[in-house]
Amino acid sequence: MCYTVPLAASIIVSATRRSRKSPRVWWLNLLLLGGAIFGIVDHIWNGELILVSDNLLHDLGLGALITVAIFACWGIIVAISKPSLDISRDVVVARPKDK
């Protein structure tokens, strides 16, 4: 069940992304989907992919912790990224020397 929290966060980000077409929001959505897919794969691997587990609050708390960690990683990525994601201004074109 821990995969439901990042999955729900990804759905919310996807719904709000329609108003903002920022690549940074796209990164967040990909990170959240990755966290949800990892949780699903982990539960399948351990044979625990059921809708309601014995310890539901523990699973949801773990999902919240995973989601908070994803948001923290995304915040670090955004903080260290360049303000402009346009790489065309960073490309240096080598021009031949005049003879």
Secondary structure, DSSP 8 states (H G I E B T S, - for coil): -TTHHHHHHHHHHHHHHTT---HHHHHHHHHHHHHHHHHHHHHHHTT---SS-TTHHHHHHHHHHHHHHHHHHHHHHHHHS-S---GGGT---------
